[in-house]
Amino acid sequence: MTSWWLKAEPAPAFASTRHQRADVEIVGGGVTGCSCALTLARAGLRVRLLEAREIAGGASGRNGGFALRGGAQPYDRAVENLGRDTAREYWRLSEEYLERYASIVGDVIRRTGSLRLAADADEREELRAEHEALRADGFEADWRDELPPPLAGRFAAAIFHPPDASLQPARAVRRLARAAAEAGAELVEHHRVGSLEELEAERVVVATDGYPSGVMGDLESLVAPTRGQMLATEPIPERLFAMPHYARHGFDYWQQLDDGRILAGGFRDIALDTEFTDVEETTPAIQDALEDFVAGLVGRRVAVAHRWAGIFGSVPDLMPLVGRHPDDARVWIAGGYSGHGNVLGFLCGDLVAQALLGEEHRLLAAFDPARLVRA
């Protein structure tokens, strides 16, 4: 089943160039692939992007619609694991790329901020540690002990992240794709790549995140396909939520759209034995949990208008998998965002493109896929 975002955004026809031969071929037409294609095409390279479905048909059009700075790790843990300088650069760069993304796609991104909520006292202490680390390194972050209804009484505290945003992800990626096509990239939809032998270019970028591509070899086993389930309610008259919300370490997430409907996702932790999968199907257990959760927030049962699932790539250390393939110098990889792909995908697609153009950003050392092979 398609997502609410894709249902509301009919697939456009892209008028793109046809290259007799490509300098770079990109597998995957989500935010990462389209970002990479845009940068390379603007630099004058002949780029061919191949997408098995329609542009944004995968995780880029099936997620919660959150545009967040940083990565999947809390900032204080990133400082501990990466070192302060690298963590600070990572977060600053993600803020910069959120601005860049908004400059390309326009009003598809709404600068609302986001709220990270603590479900209990233990999570409150974890959020407090992250807040202190963010503030110590000069990042905007506001601590909130007092929460408004319907959050009061359900959550122990929150961090408000002013730079974050809400977006219509399918529309954003398709605007990005249109910009890439206008710059000269060739966009080929409904073309599934079965093997690298099908591709003629000297350089290949695999940008499929959690969807198994079949072209990454043994490295593909290091990215766990993970299903995220969501629902969209019918519109309600109350304006309860002005921004994206995360709770329970990201296992619960929701926002309210301008038309009043609530989009909610998560609860995969109640069935982890089934949710590490690449099957885009909803399940009764998780959908029931989502319905109950929304009812608790609103104070009554709310009719569900739509249900869907999408697949993202989870990596053990919660760091993106971006760089050269350790065993094939022809191939570059960009994915494994562990559920934080809307901004990271745009960032990492551009970093790969820059590296192919001869300017390799030093942050790629922290994303290097070889780290998991060596581990």
C-alpha positions in Angstrom: 0.0 0.0 0.0 1.3 3.5 -0.9 1.8 6.1 1.8 -0.3 9.1 2.6 2.4 11.3 1.2 2.5 9.4 -2.1 -1.3 9.3 -2.3 -1.4 13.1 -1.9 1.4 13.6 -4.5 0.6 12.1 -7.9 3.8 10.9 -9.6 4.9 13.6 -12.1 6.4 12.9 -15.5 10.1 14.1 -15.6 11.3 15.5 -18.9 15.0 14.5 -18.6 18.0 14.2 -20.9 18.8 10.8 -22.5 22.6 10.1 -22.4 24.1 7.7 -24.9 26.7 6.9 -22.2 26.8 7.9 -18.5 29.8 9.0 -16.5 28.0 8.0 -13.3 25.0 5.7 -12.7 23.0 6.0 -9.5 20.8 3.1 -8.3 17.9 4.5 -6.2 15.6 7.4 -6.8 15.1 8.6 -3.2 16.5 11.7 -1.5 20.1 10.4 -1.6 20.1 9.4 -5.3 18.4 12.6 -6.3 20.8 14.8 -4.2 23.8 13.0 -5.7 22.4 13.4 -9.2 21.7 17.1 -8.8 25.3 17.9 -7.7 26.9 15.8 -10.4 24.7 17.1 -13.1 25.3 20.7 -12.1 29.1 19.9 -12.3 28.6 18.9 -15.9 28.8 15.1 -15.6 26.5 12.8 -17.6 24.4 11.2 -14.8 21.8 8.4 -15.2 19.6 7.7 -12.2 17.7 4.4 -12.1 14.7 3.8 -9.8 12.9 0.5 -9.6 9.6 2.2 -8.9 8.7 5.9 -9.2 10.9 8.7 -7.8 10.4 8.8 -4.0 8.5 5.5 -4.1 10.6 3.9 -1.4 11.5 5.1 2.1 11.8 8.7 0.9 8.1 8.8 0.3 7.0 6.6 3.2 8.4 8.1 6.4 7.2 10.4 9.1 7.9 13.6 7.3 10.5 14.8 9.9 13.5 17.0 8.8 15.9 16.7 11.7 19.4 17.8 12.3 22.0 15.4 13.5 22.1 11.6 13.3 20.4 8.6 14.9 22.6 8.7 18.0 21.8 11.3 20.7 24.4 14.1 20.6 26.1 13.3 23.8 26.7 9.7 22.7 28.0 10.9 19.4 30.5 13.1 21.3 31.6 10.0 23.2 31.8 7.7 20.2 33.2 10.1 17.6 35.0 12.7 19.6 33.8 16.2 20.2 35.2 17.8 17.1 33.7 15.2 14.7 30.3 15.1 16.5 30.1 18.9 16.4 31.0 19.0 12.7 28.4 16.3 12.0 25.6 18.2 13.7 26.6 21.6 12.2 26.8 20.1 8.7 23.4 18.6 9.1 22.0 22.0 10.1 23.6 23.5 7.0 22.2 20.9 4.7 18.7 21.3 6.1 19.0 25.0 5.1 20.3 23.9 1.6 17.5 21.4 1.2 14.9 24.1 2.0 16.5 26.5 -0.4 15.9 24.0 -3.2 12.5 22.6 -2.4 10.9 25.7 -0.9 7.7 25.6 1.0 7.6 21.8 1.2 9.7 22.2 4.3 8.1 24.1 7.2 10.4 25.3 9.9 8.5 24.2 13.0 11.2 22.9 15.3 10.7 19.4 16.8 10.0 18.0 20.3 11.9 15.0 21.8 9.9 13.7 24.7 10.9 11.6 27.7 8.4 8.8 28.4 9.7 8.2 32.0 12.3 9.3 34.5 15.1 7.3 33.0 14.6 8.8 29.6 14.3 12.2 31.1 17.8 11.9 32.5 19.1 10.7 29.1 17.5 13.7 27.4 18.9 16.1 30.0 22.4 14.8 29.3 21.9 15.3 25.6 20.5 18.8 26.2 23.6 19.7 28.3 26.0 18.4 25.6 24.2 20.4 22.9 24.2 23.6 24.8 27.9 23.1 25.8 28.8 23.0 22.2 26.7 26.0 21.2 23.7 24.3 19.6 20.2 25.7 20.0 18.2 23.5 22.3 15.5 24.4 24.9 14.7 22.3 27.9 11.0 21.9 28.8 9.7 20.6 32.1 6.3 22.1 31.7 4.4 20.5 28.8 1.0 21.6 27.4 -2.0 19.3 27.0 -2.2 16.6 25.8 1.5 16.0 26.6 1.3 17.0 30.2 1.0 13.9 32.5 2.0 11.5 29.7 5.6 12.6 29.3 8.2 13.6 31.9 10.1 16.4 30.0 11.2 17.4 26.5 13.9 19.0 24.4 12.8 21.5 21.8 15.1 21.6 18.8 14.5 24.9 17.0 16.3 24.1 13.7 14.2 21.1 12.9 11.3 21.0 10.5 8.3 19.2 9.0 8.2 18.3 5.3 6.1 16.5 2.7 8.9 14.0 1.8 7.6 12.7 -1.5 7.0 16.3 -2.8 10.4 17.4 -1.5 12.3 14.6 -3.3 10.4 15.1 -6.5 11.3 18.8 -6.5 14.9 17.7 -6.0 14.6 15.3 -8.9 13.1 17.9 -11.1 16.0 20.2 -10.3 18.4 17.3 -11.2 16.6 16.7 -14.5 16.8 20.4 -15.3 20.5 20.3 -14.7 20.9 17.5 -17.2 20.5 14.3 -15.2 18.7 11.4 -16.9 16.0 9.9 -14.7 14.9 6.4 -15.5 11.9 5.2 -13.4 10.5 1.6 -13.2 13.8 0.1 -14.0 15.2 -2.4 -11.4 18.9 -3.0 -11.5 19.7 -6.7 -11.0 23.5 -6.6 -11.1 26.4 -4.3 -11.6 27.0 -6.0 -15.0 23.9 -4.2 -16.3 25.6 -0.8 -15.7 28.0 0.7 -18.1 29.3 3.7 -16.3 32.8 3.7 -14.8 31.4 4.8 -11.4 28.3 3.6 -9.7 26.5 5.0 -6.6 24.2 2.6 -4.7 21.6 4.7 -2.8 18.9 2.3 -1.7 19.2 2.7 2.1 17.4 -0.3 3.6 15.9 -1.8 0.4 18.1 -4.7 -0.6 19.7 -3.9 -4.0 21.5 -7.1 -4.8 24.5 -5.1 -6.1 26.5 -4.4 -2.9 27.8 -8.0 -2.3 28.5 -9.1 1.3 28.3 -5.5 2.5 24.5 -5.6 2.1 24.2 -7.9 5.0 25.5 -5.2 7.3 22.5 -3.0 6.7 19.3 -4.4 8.4 16.1 -3.7 6.5 13.7 -2.3 9.1 10.0 -1.7 8.7 8.4 1.4 9.9 4.6 1.4 10.0 2.4 4.4 10.0 -1.2 5.6 9.8 -3.0 8.8 9.0 -6.2 9.8 10.7 -9.1 11.7 9.3 -8.8 15.4 10.1 -9.8 16.6 13.6 -10.8 20.1 14.5 -8.4 20.5 17.5 -4.9 21.9 16.8 -2.9 19.8 19.2 0.6 19.5 17.7 2.5 22.3 16.0 5.6 20.3 15.1 7.0 16.8 14.8 7.2 14.8 18.1 9.5 11.9 19.0 9.1 9.8 22.2 10.4 6.6 23.7 13.8 6.9 22.0 12.2 7.4 18.7 9.9 4.3 18.9 6.9 6.6 18.8 6.6 9.6 16.4 3.8 11.8 15.2 2.8 15.1 13.8 -0.4 17.0 12.8 -0.8 18.3 9.3 -2.3 21.6 8.4 -5.6 19.9 7.5 -5.9 18.6 11.0 -5.1 14.9 10.4 -2.5 13.2 12.6 0.2 11.0 11.1 1.7 8.6 13.7 4.3 5.8 13.4 6.5 3.5 15.3 5.8 0.8 18.0 8.1 -1.6 16.1 9.6 -2.5 19.5 6.5 -4.5 20.4 7.3 -6.9 17.6 11.0 -6.7 16.8 11.0 -10.3 15.6 8.9 -9.3 12.7 9.9 -5.8 11.9 13.4 -6.4 10.7 12.1 -7.1 7.2 11.9 -5.6 3.7 8.2 -6.5 3.3 6.1 -3.3 3.0 3.1 -4.6 4.8 1.2 -3.4 7.8 0.4 -5.7 10.7 -2.6 -5.7 13.0 -0.6 -5.7 16.3 1.4 -2.5 15.4 -1.6 -0.8 13.7 -3.7 -1.5 16.8 -1.0 0.0 19.0 -0.8 3.1 16.8 -4.6 3.6 17.0 -4.6 3.2 20.8 -1.7 5.7 21.0 -3.5 8.3 19.0 -6.7 7.8 20.9 -4.8 8.4 24.1 -3.3 11.6 22.8 -6.6 13.0 21.4 -8.8 11.7 24.2 -11.1 9.7 21.9 -10.9 7.2 19.1 -10.1 8.8 15.7 -11.0 7.3 12.4 -8.1 6.1 10.3 -7.9 7.3 6.7 -4.8 5.4 5.6 -2.2 2.9 6.6 1.2 2.1 5.2 4.7 0.8 5.8 8.2 1.7 4.5 11.7 0.2 4.8 14.7 2.0 6.2 18.3 0.7 6.8 19.5 0.2 10.3 23.3 0.0 11.0 24.7 -1.4 14.3 26.6 1.7 15.3 23.8 4.1 14.1 26.2 5.8 11.7 25.5 6.2 8.0 27.2 3.9 5.6 28.7 6.2 3.0 31.8 5.9 0.9 33.7 3.5 -1.5 32.8 -0.1 -1.5 35.7 -1.9 0.4 36.0 -4.5 -2.4 35.0 -2.7 -5.5 36.6 0.7 -6.3 33.9 1.3 -9.0 31.1 1.4 -6.5 30.2 4.0 -3.9 27.5 3.5 -1.3 25.2 5.9 0.6 22.6 4.7 3.0 22.0 3.1 6.4 20.5 6.2 8.1 18.8 4.2 10.8 15.5 6.1 10.4 17.0 9.7 10.0 17.2 9.8 6.3 15.4 12.9 5.2 18.2 15.3 5.9 21.1 12.8 6.1 20.1 11.4 2.7 20.3 14.8 1.1 23.6 15.5 2.9 25.2 12.1 2.1 24.2 12.1 -1.5 25.9 15.4 -2.0 29.0 14.3 -0.1 29.4 11.3 -2.4 28.9 13.5 -5.4 31.6 15.9 -4.1 34.0 13.0 -3.5 33.4 11.7 -7.1 34.3 15.3 -8.2 37.5 15.1 -6.3 36.6 16.9 -3.1 36.3 14.3 -0.3 34.8 15.7 2.9 36.7 14.6 6.0 33.5 13.5 7.7 33.3 10.6 5.2 36.0 8.9 7.3 33.5 8.5 10.1 30.9 7.1 7.6 33.3 4.7 5.8 31.6 1.3 5.1 35.0 -0.4 5.7 34.6 0.2 9.4 32.0 -2.5 9.7 34.0 -4.9 7.6 37.0 -4.4 9.9 34.9 -4.7 13.1 
